[in-house]
């Protein structure tokens, strides 16, 4: 386990149904198997992160298989850079779709996997379904992991916190960021907005990291059924940014055709 105490930074040891540090700070392990490592002062909302409705919708959509190619590419990249016995940290793990596959890749190399997310609903869903993975409710801006404890860190559409990611990665460790391609979900944007826009594609430099390269995965998909279209919509930031009229246009559809594209940016920690 790479988690540490969010209060004092000390190592955590499992004692019955709790994780306890040498200073006596104790964190209960939930029935599903996760632990809450998000101090009150780091909670900027009463219930931060994705809601249960959003988590359920994401799980419903991801089971359709449309994003399987992205999951497989991420796991292949992680496995290429993971040393024997290494540790993977999935930062912003959501309901565990990517984390579970990363864990399988890590197990094949005798390593372990941890996932953190600020949404307790997402972490609860992840821990309830996927066993053998250390899950915690935590902030990406204050990751409860010891310095230089992870060999590979993945971030799929979650906030990017370079300094904190560098802190938890071992020297030479690898950071893999998944960001949207220029026309990712463009077919949805054409329905939502009068003037749809493309996402900017750029290779960003981060202090303390060397850019190793990028890889793109692109598909054309057809989403059938209003419920599944709504599930996809609720996974996106457009869910919060779209006016009522745009949302109503989308909800009148029974079929949505769109491009999807992830770009994977790979960095080595200096």
N, C-alpha and C positions, 0 to 999 in steps of 0.2 A: 504493500500500500504506500502510495506517495503522498497521501493527505497529511497535513500537519494542523496543529491547533490554530484556528483563526484569531484567537485571543492573544497568545504568547509566542506562537510559531514553533512550539515544541512538538516532537514526534507524537503520533497517536498510536495507542495500543488498544486492541479489542479486549474488553473485559465483560463477559456475558453479553448483555444487550446494549452496550455502549462503547464509545471510543473515548479513551481517557488519556490526557497528557501528563507528564511528570509534575506539573504544577497543580494537578487536580481538576482541571477544567474537563467537564464531561459532556458528551453529546450522544443522545439516545439514537440507536439504530431503529428505524421504522420497521414495521412488519414486512414491508416489501423489500427491505434490505438496504435502503439508502440512509444517508445521514445529513442532517441540516447543519451546514457550516457557514451560514450567512448571518453575521451579527446584525442586531437591530439597527445600528447606526449606518449600516451599508444598504439598508432597505429604503429606497427612495419612493416607495409606494406601499400601501397596506398589503397588497398582494402583487409583488413585482413579476414581470415576465408574462409569458403566454398564459391565457386562461385555459380552463379545462375544455371548453368548447373548441378553442383553437387547436389544442393538443389532439383532441379526438378527431378533428377534421384532418389534421396533418397525417395522422396514422391511417385514416380511411383512404386518403389519396395515395399515400406511399405504397399501400398494399396493392395498388393497381399495376405497379411495375414500371410506370413511366420514368422513374428516376433511378432504376436499377443500374443503368450504364454509368451514371455519375458515381453511385456507391462503389461499383466495381473498379472504376478508375482510381478513386481515392484510396481504396484498399491496396491496389497494386503499387501506387506511388509510396504509400506508407511502408509497405513490406520491403520495397527496394532500399529504403533508407534506415530500416530498423535493424539494429545489431541483435545478435543472438542474446536472448534473455532481456531485451530492452523493454522500456515502458512507454506506452502511448497515452497521451492525454487528449481527449476530445473536448475542446473548449467551446461551450455552447452546444451541448449534445442533444438538446431537444428530447424527443421521446425515444431516442436510442436507435433509430434506423441505421445510421452510419456507424454508430459506436459498436453495435453488435457485430457488424462485419469486420470492423477494425480489430475487435477482440479475437475473432477467429484467426485473422492473419497474425496477430501477436502470439496466440497460443501455439501456432505452428513453428514459431521461433523460440518457444519457451518463455515468452514474456507476458506482461500483464497490461491491463487497460483500465483507465479511469475516465469518467465523464462528469462534467459539471455543467450546470445550467442554473440561471437565476429563478426559473419557474419551478415551483414545487410540484405543480401538476405534471409538467413534462418529466421531471426526475422520478416522480412516483410511478408514472406510466412506464418509463424505461426500466426501472429496477423491478417492477412487477413482472415484466415479460422476459427480460434478459438477465440471466444469472451468471455468476462468475466474473462480474465487472463491478468495480468500485464506483458507485454513483454518489454525488453530493449536490445539494442545493448550495450554490456559491456564486459570487460575483467574479466576472472575468477581470475586473479592475483590482481585485484583491484575492488572487487565487490561493486557496489554502493548501498549497503544496510547497515543499521545501525547495530552496534554491538548487538548481542544477539536478533536478530529480527525474526529468522526462527526457527521453531520447527523440521522440517524435511528437509534435503538437499539431493537431488539425483544427481548423476553424471553418465551418461551412455556413456562410451567410450570417455569421455572428459578429458582434463588435470586435474590431481588431485593436489590440492593446500591446503594441510592440515592446515597450519596456518591461511589462509584466510577463509577456511571453518569453522574452529573452532571459529573464530572471529564472524561470522554472526550467528552461531547457539546459541540458548539459552542453559544454563547449563542443562544437561540432554537430550538435543536435539539429534536427530539421523541422522547420515550420512549413505546413502546407495550408494555404488559404484557398478556399473556393469562393469565387466571385462571379456575378452574372455576366454573361457575354452580351454583346451589343444588342442583339435582338431576342434575348431571353424573354419569353412570354409576350412577344410583340403582338401576336394574334389577340391576346387578352387586352392589351393596351388599345388596340384599334377599336375595340368595343367600348372600353371605359372612357376614352378621351377623344375629343374632337381633333386634337393635334398630338398623336402619339409620338413618343421620342425614343431614341436609342440610348442605351447605357454607354457611358464612356469606357473604352477599353484601354488600359494603360498598365505598364509594369512599374509598380511603385517601389522605390528604394526605402528601406527601413534601417535606421541607425543600429549598428551592432549585428547586422545580417548581411550575408552575401547572396545575391540573387542567382539561383542556379538555372532557372528557366521556367517555362510555362507549357501547359498542355491544355487543349480545348476538347470538349466532348459536346457534340451537337446532335440533336434529333428533331424530327417533326412528329408531333403527337396529335392524336384526336381523342379528346376527353368526352365520353358519352354520359349523358344524364345530368340533370340540373343539380342534383345533390353532389356529384363528384366535381362539377365545375365550381360550385360554391366552396367545396372543401379546398380546392386549389387556390381560389381567390383568398380565402381566409388565411392561407399560409404566407401571403405576400404583404409587403408594406403598402400596396395599393388599397388594401382592405380599409386602411385608416385614412388614406389620402384622397379617396374617390368621392365625388359628390353623389347625392342620392340618385340623380338621373342616370349616371354612369352605372351604378350598382344595379339599378332596375333593368337597364338594357342587358347586362350580363345575365341576370337571373331569368330572363325570358328565353335564354338559349337552352336547347337540349343537346347540342353538339358544339364543341369548341375545338378549332384547329389552330395550332400555334407552334412556332419554333421554340425549343428550349436549348439553352447552351450554358454550360459551366466552363469557367476558366480556372485551372488549378495553377497557382503561383507557388513555386518551391524556393525556399530560402535555407541557407545554412547559418547557424548561430556562430558568430566569430568569438 
